């Protein structure tokens, strides 16, 4: 995903520094999920992805209008996202019991509205292994889409005011 975005920015060459950080991010997440000792902080990899994505999105946003930005993001993300939701619901209809399918359906609704992160946050535990959460992986994409919705409106103000940029930066660290 980020390789194509990096290449699409002015058709520039693939940046090795970004590729290294992407590899580091993937490695930390995979090692976390494999429960390798000393890699208990898999969120660090997700954070690295968010920072890279923010950087690349700012570069993409700087190239056009808000409408163009949203259209490019929608064209890029929505087909695979919708396909994932529909296939998961289809397969879930045959492989799950009604109680589990109802949970899956609620997760798909939250996913289709890009609020999966809020949906899972409202559960007892975000990553409770006892809970049936086949679409849990959508939480990070929901955060990214919410970022897409907010940043284009903040971007012009943040570029002009270092104080506002600093305040938003501190508020994001605190939150």
C-alpha positions in Angstrom: 0.0 0.0 0.0 2.6 2.6 1.0 5.0 1.6 -1.7 2.4 2.5 -4.4 1.6 5.8 -2.5 5.3 6.6 -2.3 5.8 6.0 -6.0 2.7 8.0 -6.9 4.0 11.1 -5.2 5.4 12.9 -8.2 6.4 9.6 -9.7 9.4 9.7 -7.4 11.6 6.8 -6.8 10.9 4.4 -4.0 12.4 5.9 -0.8 14.6 3.4 0.9 14.2 5.1 4.3 10.4 4.6 4.1 10.9 1.0 3.0 13.2 0.4 5.9 10.7 1.8 8.4 7.8 -0.2 6.8 9.9 -3.4 7.1 10.6 -2.5 10.8 6.9 -1.9 11.4 5.8 -5.1 9.8 8.5 -7.1 11.7 7.5 -5.7 15.1 3.8 -6.4 14.5 4.5 -10.0 13.3 6.9 -10.7 16.2 4.3 -9.3 18.6 1.6 -11.6 17.2 3.9 -14.6 17.3 4.5 -13.7 21.0 8.2 -13.6 20.6 9.9 -12.5 23.9 10.9 -8.8 24.0 8.4 -7.8 21.3 5.4 -7.2 23.6 4.8 -3.7 22.0 3.4 -4.6 18.6 1.6 -1.2 18.7 5.0 0.4 18.0 4.8 -1.0 14.5 1.3 0.3 14.0 2.5 3.7 15.2 5.3 3.7 12.7 2.8 2.9 9.9 0.6 5.8 11.1 3.5 8.2 11.0 4.6 7.1 7.5 1.0 7.3 6.3 0.6 10.8 7.7 3.7 11.9 6.0 2.7 10.4 2.7 -0.9 11.7 2.9 0.4 15.2 3.6 2.5 15.0 0.4 -0.5 13.7 -1.5 -2.9 16.3 -0.1 -0.5 19.1 -1.0 -1.0 18.3 -4.6 -4.7 19.2 -5.1 -8.1 19.9 -3.7 -9.9 18.2 -0.8 -12.3 16.6 -3.2 -9.3 15.2 -5.3 -7.7 13.9 -2.1 -10.8 12.1 -0.9 -11.5 10.7 -4.3 -8.0 9.2 -4.6 -8.2 7.8 -1.1 -11.7 6.3 -1.8 -10.6 4.8 -5.1 -7.5 3.3 -3.4 -9.1 1.9 -0.3 -12.7 1.2 -0.8 -12.7 -1.7 -3.4 -10.5 -4.0 -1.2 -12.2 -2.8 2.0 -15.7 -3.6 0.7 -14.6 -6.9 -0.8 -13.1 -7.9 2.6 -16.3 -7.0 4.4 -18.6 -8.8 1.9 -16.5 -12.0 1.6 -16.2 -12.2 5.4 -19.9 -11.8 5.8 -20.6 -14.4 3.1 -18.2 -17.0 4.6 -19.4 -16.2 8.1 -23.0 -16.9 7.1 -22.0 -20.5 6.4 -19.3 -21.1 9.1 -20.6 -19.4 12.2 -23.5 -20.0 14.6 -26.2 -17.3 14.8 -24.8 -15.6 17.9 -21.3 -15.3 16.3 -22.8 -14.2 12.9 -24.7 -11.4 14.7 -21.4 -10.2 16.3 -19.7 -10.4 12.8 -22.6 -8.4 11.3 -22.2 -5.7 13.9 -18.5 -5.6 13.3 -19.1 -5.3 9.5 -21.6 -2.4 10.1 -18.9 -0.6 12.3 -16.3 -1.4 9.6 -18.5 0.0 6.8 -18.8 3.2 8.7 -15.1 3.3 9.5 -15.6 3.3 13.2 -14.2 -0.2 14.0 -11.7 1.3 16.5 -14.6 2.9 18.5 -16.6 -0.3 18.3 -13.8 -2.5 19.7 -12.9 0.1 22.2 -16.4 -0.2 23.7 -15.9 -4.0 24.2 -14.6 -5.2 27.6 -11.1 -5.5 26.1 -9.9 -4.4 22.7 -7.9 -7.6 22.1 -9.7 -10.1 24.4 -8.9 -13.5 22.8 -12.2 -14.9 24.1 -14.3 -12.6 22.0 -15.2 -13.4 18.4 -13.7 -10.5 16.5 -12.9 -11.7 12.9 -12.8 -8.1 11.6 -10.6 -6.7 14.4 -7.9 -5.9 11.8 -10.1 -3.1 10.5 -9.5 -0.9 13.7 -6.3 0.6 12.3 -7.8 1.4 9.0 -10.7 3.1 10.7 -8.2 5.3 12.6 -6.5 6.1 9.3 -9.7 7.0 7.6 -10.7 9.2 10.5 -7.3 10.9 10.0 -8.1 11.5 6.4 -11.4 13.1 7.4 -9.8 15.6 9.8 -6.4 16.4 8.4 -7.4 18.1 5.1 -9.4 20.6 7.1 -6.6 21.2 9.6 -3.8 21.2 7.1 -4.1 24.8 5.8 -4.2 26.1 9.4 -1.3 24.0 10.6 0.9 25.1 7.7 0.3 28.8 8.6 0.6 28.7 12.3 3.4 27.1 14.2 1.6 27.7 17.5 -1.5 25.8 16.3 0.7 23.0 15.0 2.4 22.8 18.3 -0.9 22.8 20.2 -2.4 20.0 18.0 0.8 18.1 18.3 0.7 18.3 22.1 -3.0 17.4 22.2 -2.4 14.4 20.1 0.4 13.2 22.4 -1.7 13.7 25.4 -4.7 11.9 23.9 
